[in-house]
Amino acid sequence: MAKVELKFLDNFRTGDYLKVNLSKEPNHKGIILIEAFDSDLDNECSSFIYLDKSTAIKFAKTLRTEINKIEN
């Protein structure tokens, strides 16, 4: 299996990015973890968002709706 790290880069601030993974903590089984990294903090994680499956699905649908509102 390939070792890949996916980062969602900030469009306005160079060095800031988001990472999305399944939480590896035993007490967070089945939880999606979104981590925000800040270049002002030497790319240390500045915040975490934990989403259960149903909330993550709703978030993805809402994000897709907002993307569809963008006019090309």
PyMOL Python script that loads the backbone (N, CA, C, O; Angstrom):
from pymol import cmd

cmd.read_pdbstr("""\
ATOM      1  N   MET A   1       0.838  -1.185   0.000  1.00  0.00           N
ATOM      2  CA  MET A   1       0.000   0.000   0.000  1.00  0.00           C
ATOM      3  C   MET A   1       0.882   1.248   0.000  1.00  0.00           C
ATOM      4  O   MET A   1       1.897   1.307   0.694  1.00  0.00           O
ATOM      5  N   ALA A   2       0.483   2.230  -0.779  1.00  0.00           N
ATOM      6  CA  ALA A   2       1.239   3.479  -0.882  1.00  0.00           C
ATOM      7  C   ALA A   2       1.097   4.297   0.394  1.00  0.00           C
ATOM      8  O   ALA A   2       0.050   4.300   1.041  1.00  0.00           O
ATOM      9  N   LYS A   3       2.168   4.986   0.736  1.00  0.00           N
ATOM     10  CA  LYS A   3       2.128   5.898   1.874  1.00  0.00           C
ATOM     11  C   LYS A   3       1.876   7.295   1.319  1.00  0.00           C
ATOM     12  O   LYS A   3       2.737   7.880   0.662  1.00  0.00           O
ATOM     13  N   VAL A   4       0.696   7.816   1.591  1.00  0.00           N
ATOM     14  CA  VAL A   4       0.275   9.099   1.040  1.00  0.00           C
ATOM     15  C   VAL A   4      -0.231   9.976   2.175  1.00  0.00           C
ATOM     16  O   VAL A   4      -0.933   9.507   3.070  1.00  0.00           O
ATOM     17  N   GLU A   5       0.128  11.242   2.130  1.00  0.00           N
ATOM     18  CA  GLU A   5      -0.409  12.206   3.084  1.00  0.00           C
ATOM     19  C   GLU A   5      -1.133  13.278   2.279  1.00  0.00           C
ATOM     20  O   GLU A   5      -0.522  13.960   1.455  1.00  0.00           O
ATOM     21  N   LEU A   6      -2.424  13.426   2.516  1.00  0.00           N
ATOM     22  CA  LEU A   6      -3.242  14.387   1.789  1.00  0.00           C
ATOM     23  C   LEU A   6      -3.452  15.621   2.654  1.00  0.00           C
ATOM     24  O   LEU A   6      -3.916  15.526   3.790  1.00  0.00           O
ATOM     25  N   LYS A   7      -3.102  16.787   2.099  1.00  0.00           N
ATOM     26  CA  LYS A   7      -3.289  18.062   2.790  1.00  0.00           C
ATOM     27  C   LYS A   7      -4.182  18.944   1.929  1.00  0.00           C
ATOM     28  O   LYS A   7      -4.035  18.982   0.707  1.00  0.00           O
ATOM     29  N   PHE A   8      -5.100  19.648   2.563  1.00  0.00           N
ATOM     30  CA  PHE A   8      -5.933  20.629   1.883  1.00  0.00           C
ATOM     31  C   PHE A   8      -5.328  22.000   2.173  1.00  0.00           C
ATOM     32  O   PHE A   8      -5.447  22.516   3.284  1.00  0.00           O
ATOM     33  N   LEU A   9      -4.682  22.582   1.171  1.00  0.00           N
ATOM     34  CA  LEU A   9      -3.928  23.821   1.351  1.00  0.00           C
ATOM     35  C   LEU A   9      -4.835  25.037   1.384  1.00  0.00           C
ATOM     36  O   LEU A   9      -5.837  25.104   0.672  1.00  0.00           O
ATOM     37  N   ASP A  10      -4.468  25.994   2.219  1.00  0.00           N
ATOM     38  CA  ASP A  10      -5.192  27.258   2.329  1.00  0.00           C
ATOM     39  C   ASP A  10      -4.983  28.066   1.050  1.00  0.00           C
ATOM     40  O   ASP A  10      -3.867  28.135   0.534  1.00  0.00           O
ATOM     41  N   ASN A  11      -6.029  28.664   0.548  1.00  0.00           N
ATOM     42  CA  ASN A  11      -5.962  29.437  -0.686  1.00  0.00           C
ATOM     43  C   ASN A  11      -5.346  30.822  -0.470  1.00  0.00           C
ATOM     44  O   ASN A  11      -4.868  31.433  -1.426  1.00  0.00           O
ATOM     45  N   PHE A  12      -5.350  31.326   0.762  1.00  0.00           N
ATOM     46  CA  PHE A  12      -4.901  32.689   1.017  1.00  0.00           C
ATOM     47  C   PHE A  12      -3.611  32.772   1.826  1.00  0.00           C
ATOM     48  O   PHE A  12      -2.830  33.707   1.646  1.00  0.00           O
ATOM     49  N   ARG A  13      -3.378  31.817   2.705  1.00  0.00           N
ATOM     50  CA  ARG A  13      -2.198  31.869   3.578  1.00  0.00           C
ATOM     51  C   ARG A  13      -1.281  30.688   3.272  1.00  0.00           C
ATOM     52  O   ARG A  13      -1.637  29.535   3.516  1.00  0.00           O
ATOM     53  N   THR A  14      -0.119  30.981   2.743  1.00  0.00           N
ATOM     54  CA  THR A  14       0.851  29.943   2.416  1.00  0.00           C
ATOM     55  C   THR A  14       1.285  29.227   3.686  1.00  0.00           C
ATOM     56  O   THR A  14       1.639  29.865   4.678  1.00  0.00           O
ATOM     57  N   GLY A  15       1.255  27.928   3.650  1.00  0.00           N
ATOM     58  CA  GLY A  15       1.714  27.134   4.789  1.00  0.00           C
ATOM     59  C   GLY A  15       0.606  26.628   5.686  1.00  0.00           C
ATOM     60  O   GLY A  15       0.834  25.704   6.467  1.00  0.00           O
ATOM     61  N   ASP A  16      -0.581  27.195   5.607  1.00  0.00           N
ATOM     62  CA  ASP A  16      -1.711  26.708   6.403  1.00  0.00           C
ATOM     63  C   ASP A  16      -2.408  25.586   5.639  1.00  0.00           C
ATOM     64  O   ASP A  16      -2.526  25.639   4.415  1.00  0.00           O
ATOM     65  N   TYR A  17      -2.866  24.575   6.368  1.00  0.00           N
ATOM     66  CA  TYR A  17      -3.554  23.472   5.698  1.00  0.00           C
ATOM     67  C   TYR A  17      -4.406  22.681   6.673  1.00  0.00           C
ATOM     68  O   TYR A  17      -4.282  22.816   7.890  1.00  0.00           O
ATOM     69  N   LEU A  18      -5.283  21.843   6.104  1.00  0.00           N
ATOM     70  CA  LEU A  18      -6.138  20.932   6.860  1.00  0.00           C
ATOM     71  C   LEU A  18      -5.763  19.497   6.516  1.00  0.00           C
ATOM     72  O   LEU A  18      -5.359  19.203   5.391  1.00  0.00           O
ATOM     73  N   LYS A  19      -5.899  18.619   7.483  1.00  0.00           N
ATOM     74  CA  LYS A  19      -5.770  17.184   7.262  1.00  0.00           C
ATOM     75  C   LYS A  19      -7.021  16.514   7.807  1.00  0.00           C
ATOM     76  O   LYS A  19      -7.534  16.900   8.858  1.00  0.00           O
ATOM     77  N   VAL A  20      -7.510  15.511   7.091  1.00  0.00           N
ATOM     78  CA  VAL A  20      -8.709  14.783   7.497  1.00  0.00           C
ATOM     79  C   VAL A  20      -8.369  13.301   7.575  1.00  0.00           C
ATOM     80  O   VAL A  20      -7.874  12.717   6.612  1.00  0.00           O
ATOM     81  N   ASN A  21      -8.641  12.696   8.735  1.00  0.00           N
ATOM     82  CA  ASN A  21      -8.344  11.281   8.956  1.00  0.00           C
ATOM     83  C   ASN A  21      -9.377  10.668   9.883  1.00  0.00           C
ATOM     84  O   ASN A  21     -10.136  11.366  10.556  1.00  0.00           O
ATOM     85  N   LEU A  22      -9.384   9.354   9.898  1.00  0.00           N
ATOM     86  CA  LEU A  22     -10.137   8.628  10.909  1.00  0.00           C
ATOM     87  C   LEU A  22      -9.325   8.689  12.191  1.00  0.00           C
ATOM     88  O   LEU A  22      -8.131   8.387  12.175  1.00  0.00           O
ATOM     89  N   SER A  23      -9.941   9.072  13.293  1.00  0.00           N
ATOM     90  CA  SER A  23      -9.228   9.180  14.557  1.00  0.00           C
ATOM     91  C   SER A  23      -8.666   7.824  14.974  1.00  0.00           C
ATOM     92  O   SER A  23      -9.337   6.798  14.864  1.00  0.00           O
ATOM     93  N   LYS A  24      -7.416   7.839  15.457  1.00  0.00           N
ATOM     94  CA  LYS A  24      -6.756   6.610  15.885  1.00  0.00           C
ATOM     95  C   LYS A  24      -6.839   6.396  17.394  1.00  0.00           C
ATOM     96  O   LYS A  24      -6.342   5.396  17.912  1.00  0.00           O
ATOM     97  N   GLU A  25      -7.465   7.331  18.093  1.00  0.00           N
ATOM     98  CA  GLU A  25      -7.593   7.207  19.540  1.00  0.00           C
ATOM     99  C   GLU A  25      -8.620   6.128  19.876  1.00  0.00           C
ATOM    100  O   GLU A  25      -9.700   6.106  19.286  1.00  0.00           O
ATOM    101  N   PRO A  26      -8.302   5.231  20.815  1.00  0.00           N
ATOM    102  CA  PRO A  26      -9.212   4.126  21.143  1.00  0.00           C
ATOM    103  C   PRO A  26     -10.599   4.569  21.597  1.00  0.00           C
ATOM    104  O   PRO A  26     -11.590   3.900  21.303  1.00  0.00           O
ATOM    105  N   ASN A  27     -10.678   5.690  22.312  1.00  0.00           N
ATOM    106  CA  ASN A  27     -11.978   6.153  22.805  1.00  0.00           C
ATOM    107  C   ASN A  27     -12.735   6.993  21.762  1.00  0.00           C
ATOM    108  O   ASN A  27     -13.821   7.495  22.050  1.00  0.00           O
ATOM    109  N   HIS A  28     -12.173   7.148  20.560  1.00  0.00           N
ATOM    110  CA  HIS A  28     -12.830   7.887  19.475  1.00  0.00           C
ATOM    111  C   HIS A  28     -13.048   6.978  18.273  1.00  0.00           C
ATOM    112  O   HIS A  28     -12.866   7.415  17.136  1.00  0.00           O
ATOM    113  N   LYS A  29     -13.426   5.744  18.494  1.00  0.00           N
ATOM    114  CA  LYS A  29     -13.616   4.789  17.413  1.00  0.00           C
ATOM    115  C   LYS A  29     -14.732   5.259  16.477  1.00  0.00           C
ATOM    116  O   LYS A  29     -15.825   5.606  16.924  1.00  0.00           O
ATOM    117  N   GLY A  30     -14.443   5.265  15.171  1.00  0.00           N
ATOM    118  CA  GLY A  30     -15.429   5.680  14.182  1.00  0.00           C
ATOM    119  C   GLY A  30     -15.615   7.179  14.078  1.00  0.00           C
ATOM    120  O   GLY A  30     -16.625   7.630  13.537  1.00  0.00           O
ATOM    121  N   ILE A  31     -14.675   7.964  14.578  1.00  0.00           N
ATOM    122  CA  ILE A  31     -14.779   9.423  14.561  1.00  0.00           C
ATOM    123  C   ILE A  31     -13.836   9.995  13.507  1.00  0.00           C
ATOM    124  O   ILE A  31     -12.672   9.599  13.430  1.00  0.00           O
ATOM    125  N   ILE A  32     -14.335  10.922  12.700  1.00  0.00           N
ATOM    126  CA  ILE A  32     -13.530  11.631  11.710  1.00  0.00           C
ATOM    127  C   ILE A  32     -12.845  12.805  12.407  1.00  0.00           C
ATOM    128  O   ILE A  32     -13.490  13.572  13.122  1.00  0.00           O
ATOM    129  N   LEU A  33     -11.539  12.939  12.195  1.00  0.00           N
ATOM    130  CA  LEU A  33     -10.753  14.010  12.806  1.00  0.00           C
ATOM    131  C   LEU A  33     -10.290  14.977  11.728  1.00  0.00           C
ATOM    132  O   LEU A  33      -9.642  14.575  10.761  1.00  0.00           O
ATOM    133  N   ILE A  34     -10.621  16.248  11.894  1.00  0.00           N
ATOM    134  CA  ILE A  34     -10.135  17.313  11.009  1.00  0.00           C
ATOM    135  C   ILE A  34      -9.160  18.147  11.832  1.00  0.00           C
ATOM    136  O   ILE A  34      -9.518  18.674  12.885  1.00  0.00           O
ATOM    137  N   GLU A  35      -7.913  18.265  11.339  1.00  0.00           N
ATOM    138  CA  GLU A  35      -6.883  19.031  12.039  1.00  0.00           C
ATOM    139  C   GLU A  35      -6.515  20.251  11.202  1.00  0.00           C
ATOM    140  O   GLU A  35      -6.326  20.141   9.990  1.00  0.00           O
ATOM    141  N   ALA A  36      -6.415  21.406  11.840  1.00  0.00           N
ATOM    142  CA  ALA A  36      -6.003  22.642  11.174  1.00  0.00           C
ATOM    143  C   ALA A  36      -4.579  22.972  11.612  1.00  0.00           C
ATOM    144  O   ALA A  36      -4.284  23.030  12.806  1.00  0.00           O
ATOM    145  N   PHE A  37      -3.702  23.187  10.636  1.00  0.00           N
ATOM    146  CA  PHE A  37      -2.308  23.514  10.907  1.00  0.00           C
ATOM    147  C   PHE A  37      -2.045  24.955  10.509  1.00  0.00           C
ATOM    148  O   PHE A  37      -2.480  25.404   9.449  1.00  0.00           O
ATOM    149  N   ASP A  38      -1.334  25.677  11.358  1.00  0.00           N
ATOM    150  CA  ASP A  38      -1.115  27.111  11.211  1.00  0.00           C
ATOM    151  C   ASP A  38       0.364  27.400  10.997  1.00  0.00           C
ATOM    152  O   ASP A  38       1.196  27.019  11.820  1.00  0.00           O
ATOM    153  N   SER A  39       0.699  28.075   9.892  1.00  0.00           N
ATOM    154  CA  SER A  39       2.095  28.404   9.597  1.00  0.00           C
ATOM    155  C   SER A  39       2.679  29.372  10.625  1.00  0.00           C
ATOM    156  O   SER A  39       3.891  29.380  10.839  1.00  0.00           O
ATOM    157  N   ASP A  40       1.836  30.189  11.265  1.00  0.00           N
ATOM    158  CA  ASP A  40       2.325  31.104  12.303  1.00  0.00           C
ATOM    159  C   ASP A  40       2.783  30.345  13.543  1.00  0.00           C
ATOM    160  O   ASP A  40       3.535  30.882  14.356  1.00  0.00           O
ATOM    161  N   LEU A  41       2.342  29.116  13.693  1.00  0.00           N
ATOM    162  CA  LEU A  41       2.717  28.285  14.839  1.00  0.00           C
ATOM    163  C   LEU A  41       3.695  27.196  14.414  1.00  0.00           C
ATOM    164  O   LEU A  41       3.725  26.119  15.011  1.00  0.00           O
ATOM    165  N   ASP A  42       4.502  27.473  13.378  1.00  0.00           N
ATOM    166  CA  ASP A  42       5.463  26.505  12.835  1.00  0.00           C
ATOM    167  C   ASP A  42       4.779  25.204  12.445  1.00  0.00           C
ATOM    168  O   ASP A  42       5.285  24.114  12.710  1.00  0.00           O
ATOM    169  N   ASN A  43       3.618  25.339  11.811  1.00  0.00           N
ATOM    170  CA  ASN A  43       2.819  24.212  11.326  1.00  0.00           C
ATOM    171  C   ASN A  43       2.428  23.231  12.425  1.00  0.00           C
ATOM    172  O   ASN A  43       2.310  22.029  12.190  1.00  0.00           O
ATOM    173  N   GLU A  44       2.230  23.760  13.618  1.00  0.00           N
ATOM    174  CA  GLU A  44       1.657  22.962  14.699  1.00  0.00           C
ATOM    175  C   GLU A  44       0.151  22.955  14.523  1.00  0.00           C
ATOM    176  O   GLU A  44      -0.425  23.892  13.970  1.00  0.00           O
ATOM    177  N   CYS A  45      -0.476  21.904  14.992  1.00  0.00           N
ATOM    178  CA  CYS A  45      -1.926  21.812  14.900  1.00  0.00           C
ATOM    179  C   CYS A  45      -2.541  22.870  15.820  1.00  0.00           C
ATOM    180  O   CYS A  45      -2.270  22.901  17.020  1.00  0.00           O
ATOM    181  N   SER A  46      -3.371  23.732  15.235  1.00  0.00           N
ATOM    182  CA  SER A  46      -3.957  24.814  16.027  1.00  0.00           C
ATOM    183  C   SER A  46      -5.360  24.480  16.516  1.00  0.00           C
ATOM    184  O   SER A  46      -5.836  25.075  17.483  1.00  0.00           O
ATOM    185  N   SER A  47      -6.033  23.524  15.852  1.00  0.00           N
ATOM    186  CA  SER A  47      -7.357  23.134  16.318  1.00  0.00           C
ATOM    187  C   SER A  47      -7.759  21.778  15.742  1.00  0.00           C
ATOM    188  O   SER A  47      -7.252  21.331  14.713  1.00  0.00           O
ATOM    189  N   PHE A  48      -8.687  21.148  16.448  1.00  0.00           N
ATOM    190  CA  PHE A  48      -9.214  19.849  16.061  1.00  0.00           C
ATOM    191  C   PHE A  48     -10.727  19.943  15.954  1.00  0.00           C
ATOM    192  O   PHE A  48     -11.369  20.682  16.700  1.00  0.00           O
ATOM    193  N   ILE A  49     -11.288  19.192  15.023  1.00  0.00           N
ATOM    194  CA  ILE A  49     -12.737  19.036  14.942  1.00  0.00           C
ATOM    195  C   ILE A  49     -13.006  17.542  14.841  1.00  0.00           C
ATOM    196  O   ILE A  49     -12.472  16.868  13.961  1.00  0.00           O
ATOM    197  N   TYR A  50     -13.833  17.027  15.741  1.00  0.00           N
ATOM    198  CA  TYR A  50     -14.196  15.615  15.749  1.00  0.00           C
ATOM    199  C   TYR A  50     -15.649  15.493  15.291  1.00  0.00           C
ATOM    200  O   TYR A  50     -16.541  16.124  15.858  1.00  0.00           O
ATOM    201  N   LEU A  51     -15.881  14.668  14.250  1.00  0.00           N
ATOM    202  CA  LEU A  51     -17.225  14.477  13.727  1.00  0.00           C
ATOM    203  C   LEU A  51     -17.588  12.998  13.734  1.00  0.00           C
ATOM    204  O   LEU A  51     -16.795  12.155  13.316  1.00  0.00           O
ATOM    205  N   ASP A  52     -18.799  12.688  14.217  1.00  0.00           N
ATOM    206  CA  ASP A  52     -19.266  11.308  14.079  1.00  0.00           C
ATOM    207  C   ASP A  52     -19.698  11.111  12.631  1.00  0.00           C
ATOM    208  O   ASP A  52     -19.748  12.072  11.863  1.00  0.00           O
ATOM    209  N   LYS A  53     -20.008   9.883  12.255  1.00  0.00           N
ATOM    210  CA  LYS A  53     -20.290   9.566  10.857  1.00  0.00           C
ATOM    211  C   LYS A  53     -21.447  10.383  10.298  1.00  0.00           C
ATOM    212  O   LYS A  53     -21.330  10.946   9.209  1.00  0.00           O
ATOM    213  N   SER A  54     -22.556  10.460  11.016  1.00  0.00           N
ATOM    214  CA  SER A  54     -23.720  11.176  10.483  1.00  0.00           C
ATOM    215  C   SER A  54     -23.449  12.671  10.350  1.00  0.00           C
ATOM    216  O   SER A  54     -23.929  13.297   9.405  1.00  0.00           O
ATOM    217  N   THR A  55     -22.697  13.252  11.268  1.00  0.00           N
ATOM    218  CA  THR A  55     -22.356  14.670  11.180  1.00  0.00           C
ATOM    219  C   THR A  55     -21.385  14.917  10.028  1.00  0.00           C
ATOM    220  O   THR A  55     -21.496  15.925   9.330  1.00  0.00           O
ATOM    221  N   ALA A  56     -20.438  14.009   9.825  1.00  0.00           N
ATOM    222  CA  ALA A  56     -19.490  14.131   8.720  1.00  0.00           C
ATOM    223  C   ALA A  56     -20.215  14.064   7.378  1.00  0.00           C
ATOM    224  O   ALA A  56     -19.874  14.799   6.451  1.00  0.00           O
ATOM    225  N   ILE A  57     -21.205  13.194   7.273  1.00  0.00           N
ATOM    226  CA  ILE A  57     -22.002  13.097   6.042  1.00  0.00           C
ATOM    227  C   ILE A  57     -22.766  14.394   5.793  1.00  0.00           C
ATOM    228  O   ILE A  57     -22.793  14.892   4.667  1.00  0.00           O
ATOM    229  N   LYS A  58     -23.380  14.937   6.827  1.00  0.00           N
ATOM    230  CA  LYS A  58     -24.113  16.201   6.708  1.00  0.00           C
ATOM    231  C   LYS A  58     -23.159  17.330   6.325  1.00  0.00           C
ATOM    232  O   LYS A  58     -23.504  18.171   5.495  1.00  0.00           O
ATOM    233  N   PHE A  59     -21.960  17.362   6.921  1.00  0.00           N
ATOM    234  CA  PHE A  59     -20.951  18.368   6.602  1.00  0.00           C
ATOM    235  C   PHE A  59     -20.556  18.265   5.126  1.00  0.00           C
ATOM    236  O   PHE A  59     -20.468  19.282   4.437  1.00  0.00           O
ATOM    237  N   ALA A  60     -20.317  17.045   4.639  1.00  0.00           N
ATOM    238  CA  ALA A  60     -19.937  16.835   3.240  1.00  0.00           C
ATOM    239  C   ALA A  60     -21.042  17.305   2.299  1.00  0.00           C
ATOM    240  O   ALA A  60     -20.758  17.925   1.273  1.00  0.00           O
ATOM    241  N   LYS A  61     -22.299  17.017   2.637  1.00  0.00           N
ATOM    242  CA  LYS A  61     -23.419  17.454   1.798  1.00  0.00           C
ATOM    243  C   LYS A  61     -23.527  18.976   1.781  1.00  0.00           C
ATOM    244  O   LYS A  61     -23.760  19.574   0.730  1.00  0.00           O
ATOM    245  N   THR A  62     -23.360  19.595   2.937  1.00  0.00           N
ATOM    246  CA  THR A  62     -23.428  21.053   3.023  1.00  0.00           C
ATOM    247  C   THR A  62     -22.287  21.684   2.236  1.00  0.00           C
ATOM    248  O   THR A  62     -22.488  22.677   1.537  1.00  0.00           O
ATOM    249  N   LEU A  63     -21.095  21.117   2.347  1.00  0.00           N
ATOM    250  CA  LEU A  63     -19.950  21.622   1.593  1.00  0.00           C
ATOM    251  C   LEU A  63     -20.202  21.500   0.091  1.00  0.00           C
ATOM    252  O   LEU A  63     -19.907  22.426  -0.665  1.00  0.00           O
ATOM    253  N   ARG A  64     -20.742  20.369  -0.341  1.00  0.00           N
ATOM    254  CA  ARG A  64     -21.059  20.170  -1.755  1.00  0.00           C
ATOM    255  C   ARG A  64     -22.093  21.201  -2.230  1.00  0.00           C
ATOM    256  O   ARG A  64     -21.974  21.725  -3.337  1.00  0.00           O
ATOM    257  N   THR A  65     -23.095  21.492  -1.411  1.00  0.00           N
ATOM    258  CA  THR A  65     -24.108  22.489  -1.747  1.00  0.00           C
ATOM    259  C   THR A  65     -23.466  23.861  -1.942  1.00  0.00           C
ATOM    260  O   THR A  65     -23.784  24.569  -2.898  1.00  0.00           O
ATOM    261  N   GLU A  66     -22.574  24.230  -1.047  1.00  0.00           N
ATOM    262  CA  GLU A  66     -21.897  25.525  -1.148  1.00  0.00           C
ATOM    263  C   GLU A  66     -20.992  25.580  -2.388  1.00  0.00           C
ATOM    264  O   GLU A  66     -20.903  26.620  -3.040  1.00  0.00           O
ATOM    265  N   ILE A  67     -20.330  24.481  -2.710  1.00  0.00           N
ATOM    266  CA  ILE A  67     -19.495  24.423  -3.909  1.00  0.00           C
ATOM    267  C   ILE A  67     -20.345  24.629  -5.145  1.00  0.00           C
ATOM    268  O   ILE A  67     -19.943  25.338  -6.067  1.00  0.00           O
ATOM    269  N   ASN A  68     -21.521  24.014  -5.170  1.00  0.00           N
ATOM    270  CA  ASN A  68     -22.413  24.151  -6.327  1.00  0.00           C
ATOM    271  C   ASN A  68     -22.925  25.579  -6.512  1.00  0.00           C
ATOM    272  O   ASN A  68     -23.363  25.942  -7.604  1.00  0.00           O
ATOM    273  N   LYS A  69     -22.875  26.386  -5.461  1.00  0.00           N
ATOM    274  CA  LYS A  69     -23.323  27.769  -5.549  1.00  0.00           C
ATOM    275  C   LYS A  69     -22.276  28.669  -6.209  1.00  0.00           C
ATOM    276  O   LYS A  69     -22.590  29.790  -6.610  1.00  0.00           O
ATOM    277  N   ILE A  70     -21.039  28.190  -6.324  1.00  0.00           N
ATOM    278  CA  ILE A  70     -19.972  28.980  -6.930  1.00  0.00           C
ATOM    279  C   ILE A  70     -20.212  29.072  -8.429  1.00  0.00           C
ATOM    280  O   ILE A  70     -20.393  28.059  -9.106  1.00  0.00           O
ATOM    281  N   GLU A  71     -20.212  30.292  -8.936  1.00  0.00           N
ATOM    282  CA  GLU A  71     -20.389  30.500 -10.373  1.00  0.00           C
ATOM    283  C   GLU A  71     -19.020  30.559 -11.031  1.00  0.00           C
ATOM    284  O   GLU A  71     -18.108  31.240 -10.560  1.00  0.00           O
ATOM    285  N   ASN A  72     -18.902  29.829 -12.128  1.00  0.00           N
ATOM    286  CA  ASN A  72     -17.614  29.821 -12.862  1.00  0.00           C
ATOM    287  C   ASN A  72     -17.489  31.010 -13.769  1.00  0.00           C
ATOM    288  O   ASN A  72     -16.478  31.160 -14.455  1.00  0.00           O
TER     289      ASN A  72
END
""", "prot")
cmd.dss("prot")
cmd.show_as("cartoon", "prot")
cmd.util.cbc("prot")
cmd.orient("prot")
